[in-house]
Amino acid sequence: MQRTKWVDRKFNFDFPIGIMPSILERLRGTPARIAEMTAPLTEKQISFRHGDKWSIKEHIGHLSDLEELHEGRIEDFIVGKQILRPADMTNARTNAASHNSRNIGELLNEFTEKRQQLVSHLEKLDDTVHEIKSLHPRLQVVMRPVDMAYFTAEHDDHHLASIRELMNAK
């Protein structure tokens, strides 16, 4: 089956704010899921690039690289910006980061720390911030913090599926 490209995904954000605790569990669990997936792999397997596609390490590094964007978007909601800050769709930061030269443990620890911080910030938002709506610049869809959290969890899963594909590639 051909997987839908991330940039081709469409989202409907019509669920209640009360599902935020469940979404936070997904976000909180991503580093552990990656650690479990990658634990039995060799350095060669986690650094392997299939053509011009990222390696497993680069996918992990990318998720870590994006935590700054997510944190910034939380700030955008808090200050009531009408439009959320955009992502760099060229992924210049990840492409320049040399994640393959890093130790997998370092990558996982860094991502885990950043993700814990993101979840903590989302947990601490007060009820008024949860009601704020801002436009996602690429999707052209209005989001609330719960929607941004869901979008982030979906993005995590997209990269976990990419990692799984790399693990299964022979």
Number of C-alpha atoms within 10 A of each C-alpha: 3 4 8 9 8 11 9 8 9 9 12 9 15 8 10 9 14 10 12 19 14 11 20 19 12 20 21 19 15 19 24 12 13 18 16 11 14 20 11 9 12 10 13 9 16 21 19 18 16 10 7 6 12 22 23 27 25 26 21 27 26 22 22 22 19 20 17 14 16 19 17 15 22 23 16 19 22 16 11 14 15 14 18 24 19 12 14 10 8 8 12 9 13 19 13 8 14 12 22 21 10 14 11 21 11 12 20 20 14 16 22 19 12 19 24 15 15 20 19 13 13 20 12 9 14 10 9 8 18 18 14 18 20 22 16 19 13 12 13 10 15 18 23 20 23 22 23 19 22 21 16 19 20 18 14 21 16 16 19 20 13 18 23 15 12 19 17 8 9 5
